[in-house]
Amino acid sequence: MPFNMEPTKCHSTRSPPSAALKDETQMLFNMEPTKCEGWDWYQWEHLPQPLFRPLENSLV
């Protein structure tokens, strides 16, 4: 349980972002470099480690 919180009666869902390139040579562009370190494309079978915990939990 995150932050040692007591369980509560609630429901939440997670939708990991997913996208498909129209052009394989397409490049990502970080529109908010002061708020985001960057973006990368990964195959589902070759995700970087460690994963962000909510994303890791959604893949189980």
N, CA, C and O atoms as a MOPAC input file, in Angstrom:
PM7 MOZYME 1SCF
protein

 N      0.84500 1    -1.16900 1     0.00000 1
 C      0.00000 1     0.00000 1     0.00000 1
 C      0.89600 1     1.23800 1     0.00000 1
 O      1.77500 1     1.33900 1     0.85600 1
 N      0.70900 1     2.18500 1    -0.92400 1
 C      1.57800 1     3.35900 1    -0.98000 1
 C      1.41300 1     4.27400 1     0.22200 1
 O      0.30100 1     4.46100 1     0.71600 1
 N      2.50300 1     4.83600 1     0.68900 1
 C      2.52100 1     5.81800 1     1.76800 1
 C      1.93000 1     5.28500 1     3.06800 1
 O      1.51100 1     6.06900 1     3.92000 1
 N      1.89000 1     3.97400 1     3.23400 1
 C      1.34800 1     3.36000 1     4.45200 1
 C     -0.06500 1     3.83200 1     4.76800 1
 O     -0.40900 1     4.03500 1     5.93300 1
 N     -0.87700 1     4.00600 1     3.74400 1
 C     -2.25400 1     4.45100 1     3.93200 1
 C     -3.14800 1     3.25400 1     4.22900 1
 O     -2.91800 1     2.15000 1     3.73400 1
 N     -4.15500 1     3.48700 1     5.03100 1
 C     -5.14400 1     2.45500 1     5.30500 1
 C     -6.03400 1     2.27100 1     4.08000 1
 O     -6.33300 1     3.25100 1     3.39800 1
 N     -6.46300 1     1.05000 1     3.78000 1
 C     -7.36500 1     0.82700 1     2.63800 1
 C     -8.67700 1     1.60300 1     2.80900 1
 O     -9.19000 1     1.74200 1     3.91900 1
 N     -9.20100 1     2.09700 1     1.70200 1
 C    -10.48100 1     2.79300 1     1.71300 1
 C    -11.38900 1     2.15600 1     0.67600 1
 O    -10.92500 1     1.45000 1    -0.22000 1
 N    -12.68700 1     2.41000 1     0.80100 1
 C    -13.64300 1     1.89600 1    -0.16600 1
 C    -13.72000 1     2.86800 1    -1.33000 1
 O    -14.47900 1     3.83600 1    -1.29100 1
 N    -12.94100 1     2.61000 1    -2.35600 1
 C    -12.95700 1     3.46000 1    -3.54300 1
 C    -12.57900 1     2.60300 1    -4.75900 1
 O    -12.10800 1     1.47500 1    -4.61900 1
 N    -12.79000 1     3.14600 1    -5.91100 1
 C    -12.50100 1     2.44700 1    -7.15000 1
 C    -11.72700 1     3.39900 1    -8.05900 1
 O    -12.10100 1     4.56300 1    -8.20600 1
 N    -10.66600 1     2.91200 1    -8.66000 1
 C     -9.92600 1     3.74300 1    -9.59800 1
 C     -9.51500 1     2.89300 1   -10.79400 1
 O     -9.40600 1     1.67000 1   -10.69900 1
 N     -9.29300 1     3.55200 1   -11.89800 1
 C     -8.82600 1     2.86800 1   -13.09900 1
 C     -7.59500 1     3.57700 1   -13.62500 1
 O     -7.38200 1     4.75800 1   -13.35400 1
 N     -6.78600 1     2.84800 1   -14.37800 1
 C     -5.58700 1     3.42100 1   -14.98200 1
 C     -5.58500 1     3.08500 1   -16.46000 1
 O     -5.88100 1     1.95800 1   -16.85600 1
 N     -5.25400 1     4.06000 1   -17.25800 1
 C     -5.13600 1     3.84800 1   -18.69900 1
 C     -3.75000 1     4.28500 1   -19.14900 1
 O     -3.51000 1     5.47700 1   -19.33600 1
 N     -2.83800 1     3.34100 1   -19.32600 1
 C     -1.50100 1     3.74500 1   -19.76400 1
 C     -1.55600 1     4.32000 1   -21.17200 1
 O     -2.30000 1     3.82300 1   -22.01700 1
 N     -0.77700 1     5.35900 1   -21.42800 1
 C     -0.78900 1     5.94900 1   -22.77600 1
 C     -0.22300 1     4.98300 1   -23.80600 1
 O      0.71800 1     4.23900 1   -23.52800 1
 N     -0.79300 1     5.00400 1   -24.96600 1
 C     -0.34300 1     4.15300 1   -26.05600 1
 C     -0.53500 1     4.92000 1   -27.35600 1
 O     -1.51900 1     5.64300 1   -27.51400 1
 N      0.39200 1     4.76500 1   -28.27800 1
 C      0.30200 1     5.47500 1   -29.55200 1
 C      0.96400 1     4.64500 1   -30.64600 1
 O      1.78400 1     3.77000 1   -30.36900 1
 N      0.60000 1     4.93100 1   -31.87200 1
 C      1.21400 1     4.27900 1   -33.03500 1
 C      1.71500 1     5.37100 1   -33.97800 1
 O      1.02200 1     6.35800 1   -34.22600 1
 N      2.90400 1     5.18300 1   -34.48900 1
 C      3.47900 1     6.15000 1   -35.42600 1
 C      2.87900 1     5.98800 1   -36.81000 1
 O      2.69100 1     4.86600 1   -37.28000 1
 N      2.57600 1     7.10400 1   -37.46500 1
 C      2.16000 1     7.04600 1   -38.86300 1
 C      3.37600 1     6.81100 1   -39.75100 1
 O      3.29000 1     6.15100 1   -40.78700 1
 N      4.50500 1     7.36200 1   -39.32700 1
 C      5.73700 1     7.28300 1   -40.09200 1
 C      6.84200 1     6.79300 1   -39.14900 1
 O      7.06400 1     7.40600 1   -38.10400 1
 N      7.52900 1     5.72000 1   -39.48700 1
 C      8.56300 1     5.13900 1   -38.62900 1
 C      9.72700 1     6.09300 1   -38.36400 1
 O     10.46900 1     5.89600 1   -37.40100 1
 N      9.90500 1     7.12300 1   -39.19800 1
 C     10.99500 1     8.08000 1   -38.99400 1
 C     10.54400 1     9.28700 1   -38.17300 1
 O     11.32100 1    10.21400 1   -37.94800 1
 N      9.30000 1     9.27400 1   -37.73200 1
 C      8.74300 1    10.37600 1   -36.95800 1
 C      9.53200 1    10.55600 1   -35.65800 1
 O      9.88900 1     9.57800 1   -35.00200 1
 N      9.80000 1    11.81400 1   -35.29300 1
 C     10.54000 1    12.12100 1   -34.07700 1
 C      9.60700 1    12.73800 1   -33.03200 1
 O      8.67100 1    13.46300 1   -33.36600 1
 N      9.87900 1    12.43700 1   -31.77600 1
 C      9.12500 1    13.03500 1   -30.67600 1
 C      9.66400 1    14.42900 1   -30.39800 1
 O     10.84700 1    14.69700 1   -30.60700 1
 N      8.79700 1    15.31500 1   -29.92800 1
 C      9.20800 1    16.66300 1   -29.58100 1
 C      8.62300 1    17.00000 1   -28.21500 1
 O      7.40900 1    16.93400 1   -28.02100 1
 N      9.48000 1    17.35700 1   -27.27700 1
 C      9.05000 1    17.69800 1   -25.92400 1
 C      8.57000 1    19.14300 1   -25.90900 1
 O      9.37400 1    20.07000 1   -26.01100 1
 N      7.26200 1    19.33400 1   -25.78200 1
 C      6.67600 1    20.66900 1   -25.81400 1
 C      6.82000 1    21.41200 1   -24.47500 1
 O      6.63300 1    22.62800 1   -24.42900 1
 N      7.14700 1    20.70300 1   -23.39300 1
 C      7.31000 1    21.32200 1   -22.07500 1
 C      8.61100 1    20.84600 1   -21.42700 1
 O      8.56700 1    20.10600 1   -20.44400 1
 N      9.76400 1    21.25300 1   -21.95400 1
 C     11.03900 1    20.74600 1   -21.43800 1
 C     11.31400 1    21.11600 1   -19.98000 1
 O     12.12000 1    20.45500 1   -19.32500 1
 N     10.66200 1    22.15700 1   -19.45900 1
 C     10.86700 1    22.50900 1   -18.05500 1
 C     10.02000 1    21.65200 1   -17.12000 1
 O     10.22800 1    21.67100 1   -15.90700 1
 N      9.06300 1    20.89600 1   -17.67500 1
 C      8.17100 1    20.06600 1   -16.86700 1
 C      8.36800 1    18.57200 1   -17.11200 1
 O      7.90300 1    17.74600 1   -16.32700 1
 N      9.05400 1    18.22600 1   -18.19400 1
 C      9.18500 1    16.81900 1   -18.59200 1
 C     10.61100 1    16.57000 1   -19.08400 1
 O     11.12800 1    17.32500 1   -19.90800 1
 N     11.25100 1    15.49900 1   -18.57200 1
 C     12.60800 1    15.17400 1   -19.00400 1
 C     12.65600 1    14.73200 1   -20.45400 1
 O     13.66300 1    14.94700 1   -21.13000 1
 N     11.59000 1    14.12000 1   -20.94400 1
 C     11.58800 1    13.69000 1   -22.32600 1
 C     10.61900 1    12.54000 1   -22.56800 1
 O      9.98400 1    12.03100 1   -21.64400 1
 N     10.52300 1    12.14400 1   -23.83400 1
 C      9.64600 1    11.06100 1   -24.26800 1
 C     10.46600 1    10.07200 1   -25.08200 1
 O     11.40600 1    10.46100 1   -25.77400 1
 N     10.11600 1     8.81100 1   -25.00000 1
 C     10.76200 1     7.75900 1   -25.79200 1
 C      9.70800 1     6.76000 1   -26.23100 1
 O      8.68100 1     6.60000 1   -25.57200 1
 N      9.96300 1     6.08600 1   -27.34800 1
 C      9.10000 1     5.00500 1   -27.82400 1
 C      9.71300 1     3.68100 1   -27.38300 1
 O     10.92600 1     3.49200 1   -27.48100 1
 N      8.87700 1     2.76200 1   -26.89500 1
 C      9.33300 1     1.42900 1   -26.49400 1
 C      8.35400 1     0.38200 1   -26.98300 1
 O      7.14600 1     0.61600 1   -27.02100 1
 N      8.87900 1    -0.76900 1   -27.35500 1
 C      8.04000 1    -1.92900 1   -27.64100 1
 C      7.53400 1    -2.46500 1   -26.30200 1
 O      8.25900 1    -2.41200 1   -25.30800 1
 N      6.30000 1    -2.98100 1   -26.25900 1
 C      5.76000 1    -3.52100 1   -25.01200 1
 C      6.65000 1    -4.61100 1   -24.43400 1
 O      6.73000 1    -4.77000 1   -23.21600 1
 N      7.32300 1    -5.36200 1   -25.30600 1
 C      8.17500 1    -6.46400 1   -24.85600 1
 C      9.52800 1    -5.97200 1   -24.34700 1
 O     10.27700 1    -6.75000 1   -23.75600 1
 N      9.85600 1    -4.69600 1   -24.56600 1
 C     11.17300 1    -4.16200 1   -24.19400 1
 C     11.05000 1    -2.83300 1   -23.44300 1
 O     11.72900 1    -1.86300 1   -23.77900 1
 N     10.18800 1    -2.79200 1   -22.43600 1
 C     10.02200 1    -1.57900 1   -21.65000 1
 C     11.23200 1    -1.36300 1   -20.74500 1
 O     11.83200 1    -2.33600 1   -20.29000 1
 N     11.60800 1    -0.10200 1   -20.47200 1
 C     12.74800 1     0.16300 1   -19.59600 1
 C     12.43600 1    -0.25300 1   -18.15900 1
 O     11.27200 1    -0.34700 1   -17.76900 1
 N     13.47100 1    -0.49500 1   -17.38900 1
 C     13.31000 1    -0.88600 1   -15.98900 1
 C     14.06500 1     0.10400 1   -15.11700 1
 O     15.10700 1     0.58900 1   -15.55700 1
 N     13.62200 1     0.43300 1   -13.93100 1
 C     12.34700 1     0.01800 1   -13.34700 1
 C     11.19000 1     0.81600 1   -13.93800 1
 O     11.36600 1     1.95100 1   -14.38100 1
 N     10.02100 1     0.21500 1   -13.93800 1
 C      8.82300 1     0.88400 1   -14.44200 1
 C      8.18200 1     1.72100 1   -13.33900 1
 O      8.33500 1     1.43400 1   -12.15200 1
 N      7.46400 1     2.75900 1   -13.75400 1
 C      6.63400 1     3.53800 1   -12.84400 1
 C      5.61500 1     2.56100 1   -12.25200 1
 O      4.94100 1     1.84700 1   -12.99300 1
 N      5.49900 1     2.52600 1   -10.92600 1
 C      4.70600 1     1.49600 1   -10.23800 1
 C      3.28100 1     1.35100 1   -10.77000 1
 O      2.86200 1     0.21700 1   -11.00200 1
 N      2.49900 1     2.43000 1   -10.98200 1
 C      1.14400 1     2.24000 1   -11.52300 1
 C      1.15700 1     1.57900 1   -12.90900 1
 O      0.26600 1     0.79000 1   -13.22300 1
 N      2.15100 1     1.89000 1   -13.73000 1
 C      2.24400 1     1.24000 1   -15.03800 1
 C      2.58200 1    -0.23000 1   -14.86300 1
 O      1.99000 1    -1.08300 1   -15.52500 1
 N      3.51300 1    -0.53500 1   -13.99200 1
 C      3.88200 1    -1.92000 1   -13.71900 1
 C      2.66200 1    -2.71800 1   -13.24100 1
 O      2.44100 1    -3.84300 1   -13.68900 1
 N      1.87800 1    -2.13600 1   -12.33800 1
 C      0.68300 1    -2.82100 1   -11.82200 1
 C     -0.36200 1    -3.03600 1   -12.90600 1
 O     -1.08500 1    -4.03200 1   -12.87800 1
 N     -0.45100 1    -2.12200 1   -13.85400 1
 C     -1.47100 1    -2.26200 1   -14.90000 1
 C     -1.10400 1    -3.33600 1   -15.92900 1
 O     -1.97100 1    -3.81100 1   -16.66200 1
 N      0.15900 1    -3.71500 1   -15.98600 1
 C      0.59800 1    -4.72500 1   -16.94600 1
 C      0.47200 1    -6.13700 1   -16.42100 1
 O      0.65500 1    -7.09000 1   -17.17900 1
 N      0.16800 1    -6.29900 1   -15.15600 1
 C      0.07200 1    -7.63100 1   -14.53800 1
 C     -1.20200 1    -8.30800 1   -14.94900 1
 O     -1.46400 1    -9.43600 1   -14.53200 1

